[in-house]
Amino acid sequence: MRAEPAHEAVSGGGVDSVDAPDWAKVALVTATVGVFAVAVGLSSPLLALVLKSEQFSGLLIGTNAAMMPIGLLSSALCVPRLVQGAGAYKAAVGLALIAAAALALMMVFRTLWIWFPARFVLGLAIGGFYIVNKAWLNEIAVPVYRGRVMGLYAAVLAAGFSLGPFALALTGSSGWWPFAVGILALLAAALITAIFATRLPSFSVKERTPITSFIPRAPVLLAAVATFALFDHATLTFLPAFGMRNGYSEQAMAIGLALLNGGNVFLQVPVGWLADRCPRRLVLLGLAAATAAGAVLLAIAVQQGLLMLFILLFVWGACAYGVTTVALAELGDRFGGPTLLAGSAAFTLASGIGGMLGGPLTGAAVDTAGDSGLILVLAGAYGLLGLLVAVVPLTRRSERSRTD
């Protein structure tokens, strides 16, 4: 049976202040993550476009893009220990500065033997920064507001991801200026964290359930997270070139990427509302089917003009990300305590694996089948996810041990 939400203490028409989170701290963490996300949203399409201008193959571009999710995967393994040793405050500031340094290195040196390790480091720093900030939010949030706090976080994160491609549309991909915008955003995140992070709680995870013990308990949820990561990296890397081959400008496709992410700002709350009121298996199945259908419709929309393409991208991106929203909600309902911590780490690993596969797999498909390669990979991935949702239980065991 699904757990009931924690009770709300109402006084004078509002929630009692004892039960409310410190909204100033919530705003601080989400604003910092939003600024950081601008750089992340700008960097992936920027780096793909620079490599494309250098006439590298789709497979090589995709393989280079895979360095970021490999770094993300690595962050799930090493960042918790870094935080335990250096503290959350120092770790967050250091990771933001490392990300800025990696992007600066790629700005100065346009050679692949530098870009491969630099992009790995960039992914590790990005993943680590998000791990620290999510931990801060979990410490700040209280049970009756947990969903709203995380919803605000997701909306701000999506807004930052959308502003990154918009910034790229203004600067273009040539020269140093687009890199400089990303570096400045990362430095701003580091500065905000350095000034205010001492007001935020410190934390350490002293007892952890091994990640491997969680994997068989929720393979469908992990598959959902991995599938979206594949979608995310495939579209960020190859959608701009897909549009440009069909007659659209670089600036138009940068706006299209912004809209692909922008749908999450407005549509993830309705997705979460639906998942709270309907069987989550049906919601997950519907989102997977809608995303697979959206990939097929992409080939039609791209021929119908910019407006139709933008509308499709806005809804398609929200459906694609929605599987992660539902998976996270199911994770929080079914697991608690050390198992929930192991599940969160497993989600990060699944995201890294999915993203790592997305670039090379899609790049090879594009090299083989042209524009159809992108469509086939995305439709196939979400079609397989839908099949998995239909035949396999979302979780192997219901274990709700959260006491908050």
Stockholm file with secondary structure:
# STOCKHOLM 1.0

chainA/1-404         MRAEPAHEAVSGGGVDSVDAPDWAKVALVTATVGVFAVAVGLSSPLLALVLKSEQFSGLLIGTNAAMMPIGLLSSALCVPRLVQGAGAYKAAVGLALIAAAALALMMVFRTLWIWFPARFVLGLAIGGFYIVNKAWLNEIAVPVYRGRVMGLYAAVLAAGFSLGPFALALTGSSGWWPFAVGILALLAAALITAIFATRLPSFSVKERTPITSFIPRAPVLLAAVATFALFDHATLTFLPAFGMRNGYSEQAMAIGLALLNGGNVFLQVPVGWLADRCPRRLVLLGLAAATAAGAVLLAIAVQQGLLMLFILLFVWGACAYGVTTVALAELGDRFGGPTLLAGSAAFTLASGIGGMLGGPLTGAAVDTAGDSGLILVLAGAYGLLGLLVAVVPLTRRSERSRTD
#=GR chainA/1-404 SS CCCCCCCCCEETTEECGGGSCCHHHHHHHHHHHHHHHHHHHHHHHHHHHHHHHTTCCHHHHHHHHTHHHHHHHHHHHHHHHHHHHHCHHHHHHHHHHHHHHHHHHHHHCCCHHHHHHHHHHHHHHHHHHHHHHHHHHHHHCCGGGHHHHHHHHHHHHHHHHHHHHHHHHHHCSSSSHHHHHHHHHHHHHHHHHHHHGGGSCCCCCCCCCCHHHHGGGCHHHHHHHHHHHHHHHHHHHHHHHHHHHTTCCHHHHHHHHHHHHHHHHHHHHHHHHHHHHSCHHHHHHHHHHHHHHHHHHHHHHTTSCHHHHHHHHHHHHHHHHHHHHHHHHHHHHHCCHHHHHHHHHHHHHHHHHHHHHHHHHHHHHHHHHTHHHHHHHHHHHHHHHHHHHHHSCSCSSCCCCCCC
#=GC SS_cons         CCCCCCCCCEETTEECGGGSCCHHHHHHHHHHHHHHHHHHHHHHHHHHHHHHHTTCCHHHHHHHHTHHHHHHHHHHHHHHHHHHHHCHHHHHHHHHHHHHHHHHHHHHCCCHHHHHHHHHHHHHHHHHHHHHHHHHHHHHCCGGGHHHHHHHHHHHHHHHHHHHHHHHHHHCSSSSHHHHHHHHHHHHHHHHHHHHGGGSCCCCCCCCCCHHHHGGGCHHHHHHHHHHHHHHHHHHHHHHHHHHHTTCCHHHHHHHHHHHHHHHHHHHHHHHHHHHHSCHHHHHHHHHHHHHHHHHHHHHHTTSCHHHHHHHHHHHHHHHHHHHHHHHHHHHHHCCHHHHHHHHHHHHHHHHHHHHHHHHHHHHHHHHHTHHHHHHHHHHHHHHHHHHHHHSCSCSSCCCCCCC
//
